[in-house]
Amino acid sequence: MIVRIAELEIDADCLDAYAALIAEETEASVRLEPGVLFLFAVSARESPHLVRVIEGYADQAAYEMHLTTPHFLKYKAETAGMVKSLRLIETDPISLKAKAQIWN
């Protein structure tokens, strides 16, 4: 399993548009890609322009496939001017637990 954290800084003038695009992309990825186990996008309460995406993939092949999907490529193209910085953090999962999805 691969778990990554993406740390993004979003142009403050683009927050609503960015939120709509990331919501569309995460929904499509989880629904359409068997290897995408979870995608959580959150923003810092005091600094909503600081976004973190926690990503879980079944394996490296699933991650690489994700990068080539039409919905991900659309997200990257349409958010390119909104993202001021992006840092990817590779992690080693220690303990991952979740209940059945209880949110939308």
Backbone as CSV, one residue per row, in Angstrom:
resi,resn,N_x,N_y,N_z,CA_x,CA_y,CA_z,C_x,C_y,C_z
1,MET,0.831,-1.173,0.000,0.000,0.000,0.000,0.881,1.242,0.000
2,ILE,0.434,2.253,-0.719,1.134,3.531,-0.776,0.234,4.593,-0.159
3,VAL,0.792,5.362,0.771,0.087,6.501,1.348,0.994,7.707,1.191
4,ARG,0.439,8.757,0.609,1.182,9.996,0.391,0.377,11.149,0.953
5,ILE,1.080,12.218,1.247,0.437,13.463,1.637,0.905,14.533,0.668
6,ALA,-0.042,15.212,0.066,0.285,16.345,-0.798,-0.025,17.617,-0.021
7,GLU,0.970,18.480,0.117,0.788,19.771,0.761,0.740,20.831,-0.333
8,LEU,-0.377,21.537,-0.406,-0.553,22.534,-1.457,-0.850,23.898,-0.857
9,GLU,-0.351,24.921,-1.514,-0.764,26.282,-1.211,-1.552,26.763,-2.421
10,ILE,-2.786,27.178,-2.184,-3.701,27.580,-3.246,-3.837,29.102,-3.244
11,ASP,-3.884,29.693,-4.414,-4.141,31.129,-4.530,-5.450,31.434,-3.816
12,ALA,-5.406,32.357,-2.857,-6.583,32.655,-2.029,-7.784,33.105,-2.855
13,ASP,-7.549,33.704,-4.005,-8.653,34.147,-4.857,-9.328,32.995,-5.592
14,CYS,-8.742,31.814,-5.520,-9.239,30.661,-6.281,-9.783,29.549,-5.402
15,LEU,-9.979,29.798,-4.119,-10.336,28.714,-3.198,-11.629,28.003,-3.562
16,ASP,-12.668,28.732,-3.922,-13.941,28.085,-4.255,-13.812,27.232,-5.515
17,ALA,-13.158,27.765,-6.521,-12.965,27.006,-7.766,-12.102,25.777,-7.516
18,TYR,-11.047,25.935,-6.715,-10.189,24.797,-6.408,-10.965,23.721,-5.647
19,ALA,-11.752,24.131,-4.659,-12.526,23.167,-3.868,-13.461,22.358,-4.754
20,ALA,-14.097,23.011,-5.720,-14.998,22.295,-6.629,-14.227,21.289,-7.474
21,LEU,-13.060,21.675,-7.965,-12.276,20.775,-8.818,-11.709,19.594,-8.039
22,ILE,-11.218,19.826,-6.817,-10.670,18.706,-6.039,-11.792,17.764,-5.617
23,ALA,-12.970,18.303,-5.330,-14.104,17.440,-4.971,-14.494,16.556,-6.156
24,GLU,-14.520,17.125,-7.335,-14.848,16.360,-8.547,-13.796,15.277,-8.800
25,GLU,-12.532,15.632,-8.652,-11.451,14.687,-8.930,-11.418,13.554,-7.916
26,THR,-11.557,13.858,-6.634,-11.505,12.790,-5.636,-12.698,11.848,-5.765
27,GLU,-13.857,12.401,-6.053,-15.050,11.555,-6.225,-14.850,10.594,-7.384
28,ALA,-14.396,11.112,-8.523,-14.190,10.261,-9.701,-13.109,9.215,-9.441
29,SER,-12.033,9.608,-8.800,-10.930,8.670,-8.547,-11.370,7.500,-7.679
30,VAL,-12.074,7.792,-6.592,-12.511,6.724,-5.690,-13.574,5.851,-6.351
31,ARG,-14.460,6.479,-7.112,-15.546,5.727,-7.751,-15.045,4.877,-8.918
32,LEU,-14.113,5.377,-9.718,-13.731,4.721,-10.968,-12.465,3.872,-10.901
33,GLU,-11.613,4.117,-9.923,-10.318,3.434,-9.875,-10.255,2.454,-8.704
34,PRO,-10.264,1.156,-8.989,-10.218,0.170,-7.902,-8.988,0.311,-7.005
35,GLY,-7.883,0.779,-7.549,-6.649,0.898,-6.783,-6.551,2.143,-5.921
36,VAL,-7.482,3.070,-6.081,-7.515,4.253,-5.211,-8.358,3.883,-3.999
37,LEU,-7.716,3.737,-2.864,-8.395,3.287,-1.656,-9.048,4.440,-0.906
38,PHE,-8.384,5.585,-0.884,-8.975,6.767,-0.257,-8.263,8.026,-0.725
39,LEU,-9.001,9.104,-0.711,-8.479,10.447,-0.965,-9.217,11.390,-0.033
40,PHE,-8.486,12.056,0.827,-9.071,13.023,1.752,-8.429,14.375,1.485
41,ALA,-9.228,15.374,1.157,-8.724,16.729,0.961,-9.250,17.596,2.094
42,VAL,-8.340,18.257,2.795,-8.702,19.119,3.916,-7.907,20.416,3.821
43,SER,-8.465,21.464,4.442,-7.731,22.732,4.506,-7.538,23.118,5.960
44,ALA,-6.504,23.893,6.206,-6.238,24.379,7.548,-7.318,25.397,7.917
45,ARG,-7.943,25.224,9.051,-9.055,26.080,9.457,-8.650,27.557,9.483
46,GLU,-7.506,27.879,10.031,-7.053,29.271,10.138,-6.423,29.778,8.845
47,SER,-6.060,28.872,7.952,-5.412,29.247,6.683,-5.979,28.366,5.572
48,PRO,-7.197,28.667,5.111,-7.861,27.765,4.161,-7.140,27.608,2.824
49,HIS,-6.187,28.445,2.557,-5.415,28.306,1.316,-4.350,27.206,1.421
50,LEU,-4.147,26.668,2.622,-3.217,25.560,2.819,-4.013,24.260,2.824
51,VAL,-3.838,23.484,1.793,-4.623,22.266,1.568,-3.711,21.055,1.699
52,ARG,-4.252,20.018,2.309,-3.546,18.737,2.409,-4.438,17.669,1.795
53,VAL,-3.838,16.829,0.974,-4.563,15.696,0.394,-3.855,14.433,0.872
54,ILE,-4.594,13.578,1.571,-4.057,12.306,2.037,-4.552,11.248,1.054
55,GLU,-3.611,10.553,0.432,-3.905,9.642,-0.670,-3.506,8.219,-0.307
56,GLY,-4.382,7.262,-0.578,-4.061,5.862,-0.355,-4.294,5.045,-1.611
57,TYR,-3.265,4.308,-2.027,-3.329,3.483,-3.244,-2.973,2.039,-2.900
58,ALA,-3.557,1.115,-3.601,-3.299,-0.305,-3.349,-1.825,-0.645,-3.534
59,ASP,-1.194,-0.036,-4.541,0.207,-0.314,-4.840,0.739,0.740,-5.808
60,GLN,1.995,0.623,-6.183,2.629,1.588,-7.080,1.945,1.623,-8.437
61,ALA,1.523,0.484,-8.938,0.842,0.438,-10.234,-0.464,1.230,-10.198
62,ALA,-1.201,1.124,-9.100,-2.451,1.880,-8.965,-2.175,3.376,-8.943
63,TYR,-1.118,3.774,-8.243,-0.750,5.188,-8.204,-0.372,5.680,-9.605
64,GLU,0.449,4.926,-10.295,0.881,5.330,-11.641,-0.293,5.386,-12.604
65,MET,-1.228,4.458,-12.489,-2.418,4.494,-13.337,-3.244,5.740,-13.039
66,HIS,-3.381,6.072,-11.755,-4.142,7.256,-11.347,-3.631,8.507,-12.058
67,LEU,-2.324,8.620,-12.192,-1.720,9.809,-12.799,-2.058,9.975,-14.276
68,THR,-2.558,8.921,-14.908,-2.857,8.976,-16.347,-4.347,9.068,-16.656
69,THR,-5.191,9.077,-15.626,-6.637,9.064,-15.861,-7.132,10.421,-16.362
70,PRO,-8.190,10.426,-17.160,-8.724,11.697,-17.664,-9.140,12.663,-16.559
71,HIS,-9.742,12.145,-15.475,-10.187,13.054,-14.409,-9.011,13.676,-13.662
72,PHE,-7.920,12.930,-13.470,-6.751,13.517,-12.819,-6.071,14.527,-13.732
73,LEU,-5.934,14.196,-14.996,-5.298,15.119,-15.941,-6.106,16.409,-16.081
74,LYS,-7.430,16.297,-16.048,-8.289,17.492,-16.087,-8.050,18.334,-14.840
75,TYR,-8.033,17.704,-13.675,-7.769,18.415,-12.421,-6.431,19.144,-12.484
76,LYS,-5.375,18.467,-12.928,-4.051,19.089,-13.003,-4.059,20.288,-13.949
77,ALA,-4.692,20.136,-15.102,-4.712,21.223,-16.083,-5.501,22.420,-15.567
78,GLU,-6.651,22.156,-14.970,-7.532,23.253,-14.563,-7.097,23.928,-13.263
79,THR,-6.266,23.265,-12.478,-5.800,23.880,-11.231,-4.376,24.421,-11.338
80,ALA,-3.729,24.241,-12.466,-2.324,24.633,-12.609,-2.081,26.081,-12.206
81,GLY,-2.948,26.991,-12.585,-2.777,28.390,-12.241,-3.202,28.739,-10.829
82,MET,-3.836,27.804,-10.136,-4.321,28.039,-8.772,-3.318,27.600,-7.715
83,VAL,-2.494,26.621,-8.050,-1.566,26.026,-7.092,-0.271,26.834,-7.073
84,LYS,-0.003,27.470,-5.924,1.202,28.276,-5.777,2.404,27.411,-5.397
85,SER,2.157,26.320,-4.667,3.233,25.391,-4.333,2.636,24.013,-4.059
86,LEU,3.463,22.990,-4.290,3.058,21.597,-4.076,4.268,20.844,-3.554
87,ARG,4.058,20.135,-2.467,5.092,19.272,-1.902,4.471,17.912,-1.649
88,LEU,5.095,16.853,-2.148,4.615,15.488,-1.934,5.454,14.831,-0.856
89,ILE,4.787,14.248,0.112,5.462,13.583,1.223,5.173,12.092,1.143
90,GLU,6.227,11.308,0.992,6.092,9.853,1.012,6.018,9.409,2.465
91,THR,5.155,8.460,2.765,4.986,8.004,4.142,5.116,6.491,4.239
92,ASP,5.283,6.032,5.448,5.205,4.612,5.773,4.003,4.442,6.685
93,PRO,2.941,3.803,6.194,1.759,3.627,7.029,2.097,2.858,8.312
94,ILE,1.587,3.359,9.416,1.773,2.695,10.709,0.473,2.006,11.108
95,SER,-0.621,2.754,11.101,-1.918,2.197,11.451,-2.981,2.971,10.688
96,LEU,-3.747,2.286,9.880,-4.799,2.906,9.090,-6.111,2.185,9.397
97,LYS,-7.049,2.898,9.948,-8.361,2.327,10.281,-9.427,3.317,9.864
98,ALA,-10.593,2.830,9.498,-11.715,3.701,9.156,-13.007,2.919,9.307
99,LYS,-14.044,3.624,9.625,-15.375,3.028,9.614,-15.898,3.095,8.182
100,ALA,-16.998,2.447,7.930,-17.631,2.592,6.621,-17.906,4.060,6.403
101,GLN,-17.909,4.480,5.167,-18.096,5.898,4.858,-19.380,6.424,5.466
102,ILE,-19.263,7.487,6.252,-20.423,8.079,6.905,-20.627,9.530,6.471
103,TRP,-19.884,9.981,5.483,-19.972,11.351,5.000,-20.218,11.331,3.498
104,ASN,-20.502,12.480,2.952,-20.750,12.577,1.498,-19.492,12.848,0.748
